[in-house]
Amino acid sequence: MPTILVVDDEASIRRTLREILEYEDFGVEEAVDGEEALVALRENAYDLVILDVKMPKMDGMEVLETIADEGYEVPVLMISGHGTIETAVESTKLGAFDFIEKPPDLNRLLVTVRNALDHGQLEVENRRMRQTITEQNTGDLPPIIGESDEIQAIKDTIERVAPTEARVLVSGENGTGKELVAKWLHHKSGRADEPMVEVNCAAIPSELIESELFGHEKGAFTGATEQRIGKFEQAHEGTLFLDEIGDMSLSAQAKVLRVLEEHEIERVGGEHTISVDVRVVAATNKDLMEEIEEGRFREDLYHRIGVILIDVPPLRDRREDIPPLTRHIAERVAQRDGLPPKDFAEEAIQRLQRYDWRGNVRELHNVIERLLILVEGDVIEGDDIDQFVQPGGNGDGPTQELIEAYDDFSDARDQFEKHFIQHKLHEHDWNVSQTAETIGIQRSHLYNKLNKFGLERGD
């Protein structure tokens, strides 16, 4: 039950407000002047303060200013029998939620009280989410590993760009480390103490992306049973990472462009604009210039998000980075999983460098984890690479395994489909739409296959 502190020097007003609020099942406590109100605020937590303007000892405006100075995060509703526009404006500037004249209209009072309580709860939830996101993004941030000229150039660019407010577009194939680049841009920026909020635009259905980004009001659409804060609000004063922005719908692109131009958002179903201070870092595995030519991406948005362009090359174009990456990943995986450390023989490293790594660093990471778990002994040899990088190794690939394991054609076909779909999903970082397009089937058909074979992202 919300508790409201009523502050007024007139006993009749306090009594009237108590009767109204308690009838509506609110808890009520009273203070007769500003000094008593501050004592109560320092000793107890309240969900709302109803504060008279004109009082002896310390008036309401002084109390309001002290509440702001001492950091009490509680909504304040000002009331006065001598209200003027100037007083209302001044109280709002000092942080009051609203201003009501005495004697208060019953309906307006209750509506304003409920709105103020909803606002206060929303602020609490927003702070909690921001704190959670901050904690998630200030944990163990892996370094950007590599000795190639390309990786060194990326590191140099991050050092120069991160402290600025410039928007950055990071491009590259799936698994190259675009998200890590974005995290380092945030980590080295002046916003590092604020949250970095991530949105995978490819993973959110087009009909929900606007609600995800901008939030929605209760009742805005079927299923909107409560108000929701969007990612832009969550990232206020921090960084918003729009991953796979090339998969964002054109309608959402238009609204994102408006936010970048006006620094304001409007929740779905809302009637008021909300100011946001957000630095946007975007990433894509698509050629956005080609998408623009095909009419699938807005050129004006491209120029807004692409002030600085960082392209992360695929692993096959920087094979000299494979040795340090291999050793770094092996050390982290062993520490994380409590596995005994293993060395890589020079022949093993050389064989790793021969592969094209279509899944890039992500695929390399998976292979190294597999090697650490399955290889016996303290040293991973060249033959181990051939055995475990490709299932079966030495000619005994998945096709041979299927031939030997199944007599029934239908069973063998199902198993091949399962392995094929699983492999393609890993290639595309489990982007179902992109995988379906690549292998030439409808997205709904691919979802049916996932259900049929019981495939989930962790597989």
N, C-alpha and C positions, 0 to 999 in steps of 0.2 A: 504494500500500500504506500503510495507516494506521500511524503511528509512536506507540508508547506509552512514556512515561517511567515506569520503576519506581523508587520511592524507598523504601529500607528499609535499616536498618543491619545487618541479618542477611544475610550472603552466601548462606546456604542458601536463604532465602526468595527472594532476587533470582534465584538460579540456577533454582529451581523455576518461578517465574513466567516467566522467559525461555524455558525449555524448552516450557512449555505454550503460550505465546503465539506463539513462532516456529513451532511445529508447526501452528498455525492460520494461518500466513502473515502475522503481524503483525511489523512492525519494532519492535525493543526497544532502548532505551537505559537506562542505570542511573545512579542517584545514591545515595551511601551515607548522606547526611544532608540535612537541610532546607536548609542553606546551599548545598550543591552543587546541590540541585534548583533553587533560585532562580537560580543562575548559568546553569544549563542552559536554564531557561525564558526568561531574558533574551537568550540567544544563539540559540535555535532555536525552531521552531514544532512543537508536538506535537498529536496528535489526542486524546490521553487521558493523564491522570496517575493512576497507582496509588500512593497515598501512605499510608505507615505512620503511625500516630498517635504511638507512643512512640519517640522517637529522641533521641540526644544533641545538644548545641549548640542546635538549634531543632527543636521537636517538630512533628508534622504539623498540629496545629490552628493553630499560628503561621504555618506555610507556607500553609495554606488561607486564612487571613485576609489574608496578604500578597498572594496571588494575586488575591483579590477587590479589595483596595485598589489594586493596580497595574493592574487592568483586563485581566488575561489571560483571554481568552474560550476556555477549554478545560475540558471536563468533568473532574471529579476524583472518583475512586473511593477511599474511605478503607478501610484494612484495619487490624486490630488483634487481638492475642492477648489483650487485656484489655478487650474491648469491653463497654460498659454501655449501657443505654437512653439515659442522660443524654448520653453521648459521641456516640451516633448522632444524637440530636436536635440537639445543639449543632453537629455537623458539617454537618447538613442546613441549619440556619439560616445557616451561613456560606457555603453555596453548593455543598456536596458533592452529587454526583449520587446516590450510594448508599453504604452502609456494609456491609462484609463482615468476618466474624470469621475469624481464623487458627485452624487451617490451613483455607484456603478449599476449599469443595466445588467440584470441577472443573466440573461442569455449571452450577452457579449462577454461578461466576466468569465462564465464557464467555458465558452469557446476559446477565449484567450488563454485561460489557465491550461486547458488541454493541449493547445498548440505549443505553449511554452514548455510543458512537460515532455511532449513529443520531441521538441527541438533539443531539449537537454539530454534526453535518452539517445538521440541521434548523434549528438556530439560525443557522448561517452563511447558509443559503439565505434564511431569514426576514430577516436583516439586509440581504442583497443586494437582495431584493425591496423592502423598505421604503426603502432608499436610492434605488433606481431610481424608485419611485413619488414619493418626495420631490422628486427632481430634475425629474421630469415636471411636478409641480404647483407648482414654485417658479420656473418659467420666466417667459416674457413673458405676464403676466396682463393681458388687455385691461381697460380701464376700463369702467364702466357708463355709457354715453353717453345723455344725454337731458336736456331742459329742462322736461319736463312735470311737473306736480304729482305725478303718480303715481310717476314715476321718482325724484323728489326724496324722496318719502316712503319708497321702498324703500331708498335710500341712508341715510336717517336711521335706519331700523329696523336696518339692518346695523351701523351704528356703535354702536347701543345694545345689540344682542343678541349680536354676535360675541364680545365678551370674556367672556360668561357661558357656562354649561354647558347652557343651555336647548336642547332639541331643536326643530328648525325644520322646518315643512312648507311647501314652495314649490309653488304651483299656477300653472297657466297653460297656454295652448295650446302645441303643438309649435312650436319655433323662436323662442320669446319671450325666451329667455335664462335659463331656470331654473338650468342648470348654472353659468352665470357668477355668479349670485347665491350659489349654494352655495360656489363657490371663494372669493368675497370673504368669506363668513362664516368660512371656514377661515383665510384669509389674515390676517384681523384678529383672530383668536382667540389664546388662549394656547397653542394646539396648532400654531401655524403652522410650527414647526420639525420637526414630525412629519408623517408621510404623510397625504395625503387619498386615500382609496381609493374608486374609483367602481364601482358595479354597476348595469348596466342590466337591471332585473328583467324587462322585456318581451322582451329579446333572448335570455334563457336558458330552455330548456325546463323545464317545471314539475318534471320528474323529476330535473333536475340542479341546481336552484336551491339546495337544502339543502347539497349538496356544495360548491357555489361559495361559499356564505356561511360555512359552518362547517368546511369541509375534510373529509377522509375518511382513514381508515386503510387501509393496504395490505390488499387482499382484502375490503374492505367490500361490494363488489358486483362484478358482471362488468365487467371493464375497469379496475378500480382496481388497477393493477399496482404502484403505489407510494404512499406517504403524501403527502398534499397539504395545504398550509396554506390555510385559508379566508380570505375577505376580512375577517372580524371580527378574526382574529389579525394579519393584515397591517396593519390600521388601529389596532392597540393604541397607546394614548396619542395617537392622531390623530383624524381625522374619517372616518366612513364615509358616503358619499353614495349613498343608495338611490334611483336614478332610476326613474321610472315604477313606483313602489311599488304603484300600483293594479292592476298586472298580476301581482302576486305571488300564488301559490297560497295557499289557506286554511291548508294544513298548514305551509307555510313561514312564514306570518304568525304562527301560534301559537308557533313556535319563536323567531322574532324577538322576540315579546312577552316570552317567558320570559327571553331574554338581556337585554332592557332592564330587566326587573324584578330579575334576580339577578346581572347582570354576569358571567355565566359561559356558556361554550359547551361543547358536546360534539361532537367530530368524528363524522361518520357512521361507524358501525362501532366507535367508541371506547367505552371503559369508564370514562374519567376526565374530570372537568370541568376546564376551563382558564379562569382568570380573565382578563377583558378589560376594558380601560378605553377606551371608545370614545364619541365624541360622534356622534350620528346626525343627519344632515340628509337629509330625504326630499323627493322631488318627484313630481308627478303631473299629467297632463293630463286626468284624469277628475274628475268630481264625486264625491268619496268619500262624501258623505252619501247620494247616490243609490245608490252601490255598497253602502253599508251596508243601505239599505232593501231592496235586491234580494238581500241575503245573500251578496254577493261580497267584502265587506271587513269585518273585525272592528272593531266599534265601540270595544272596549277598546284595540286597537292604535292606532286613529285618535287617541284622547285621549292616548296615550303619545307619539306622534311629533309631535302638533300643539300643543305648548306655545305656540309662536309661529307664526302663519300669515302668510305673505307671498304675495300674489297678484300675478303679473306680467301686466299687461294686454296684450292684443293690439296690434299696431302700428296697426291701423285706429282704435283708440280713443285714440291719442296721436300724431296726425299731425304735431304740432309737433316731434316728435323725429326725423322723417325727414331734415330738412336736416343736422343735426350728425352723425347716423348715417351718412348718405351720404358726407359728406366724410371722416369718420374711417375708414370702411371702404375708401374709394378710396385713401387715403394708405397704409394698412397693406398692401393688396393690391399696390400699385405697388412698395413697398419689398420685399415678400416675393418677388415674381416678377421684379424688375428691369425693370418697365415704366415708360415715361415718364409723369410725373404729368399728369393732365388736370383741368381745371376744369369745373364744372357751371354752365351758364347758368341764370339765374333761372327761365326757362320750363321747363327740364328738371326742376328741383327741384319746381316747382309740379305738373308732370304726375306725378312720382313720388308726390306727396302725394295724388293722386286715386285711386290703386289701393288695393284693400282688403288686399292682401298676406296671403293666406290662409296662406302659409308663414312669415309674420312676418319677424323680422330675418334668419333663415336664407335665406329667399327673396330678400330685399333684397340680401343679401351676394352671392348667386349672380348676380343681375341686374347689379350694379355690376361684378363681375369680368368678366362677359360684355361689358359696355360698354367697359371699359378695354382689352380685347383686340381687339374688333372695330371700334370706332369710329375712323375716321381723323381726324387733326387733334388740336389741343390742347384743344378745348372740346367738351363733350358738349351737344348742343342738344335742344330739345324733341322734334323729329322723330325723333331717335335713340331716345328713350324709347319712342315708339310702335312703332318698328321692332323693337326688341330685347327689350322687356319681354314681349311676347307673340310667339311664333314667327310670322314672316311679316309681322306688322303690317299696318295699312291695309287690312284685309279679306282679305288673303292668309293666312289662318290655316292650321292643320294640315289641316283638312278640304279646303280648296281644293287644297293641295299634294297630298293623296292622290288626289283626283279627276284631277288632271293627270298624276300620275306613274305610275299603274297602270291597265292595261286589264283585268286579271284580278280578278274579285271577291274570290277567296280571298286573293290577295296583299294587296289593299287592306285587307281585314278584319283580316288578321294585323298589318299595320302600325298600324292604328288601335288594336287591342288592346295592342300594344307601347307606343305613346305614352300610351294611357290608363292602363295599369298603372304605367308609369314615373312619370307625373305623380302618381298617387294615392300611390305609395310615398314620393315626395318630400314630399308633404303630411303624411304620417304618420311622417316621419323613419325610413323603412325598417322600421317595425314591421309585420312580415308578418301577424301575427294581427289587429291592428287594421285594417290595410288590407283584409284578406279580409272582415272583418265589415262594414266600411263599404260595400264594393262588392257584397256579397251573394253571395260564393262561399266554398267550403270552403278552409281553409288549405292542404291538400294539393293542391287544384286550382291555387291560386295558385303554389305551389312548382313545379308542373309547367309553368306558363306562364313562370316565371323561367328554368327550364332550356331551354324551347323557344326563347325569344327571346334567351337568353344575357345576361340582365340581371343586373348586379352593383351593389353599393352605390355604387361610384365613377362609375357612368354618369350 
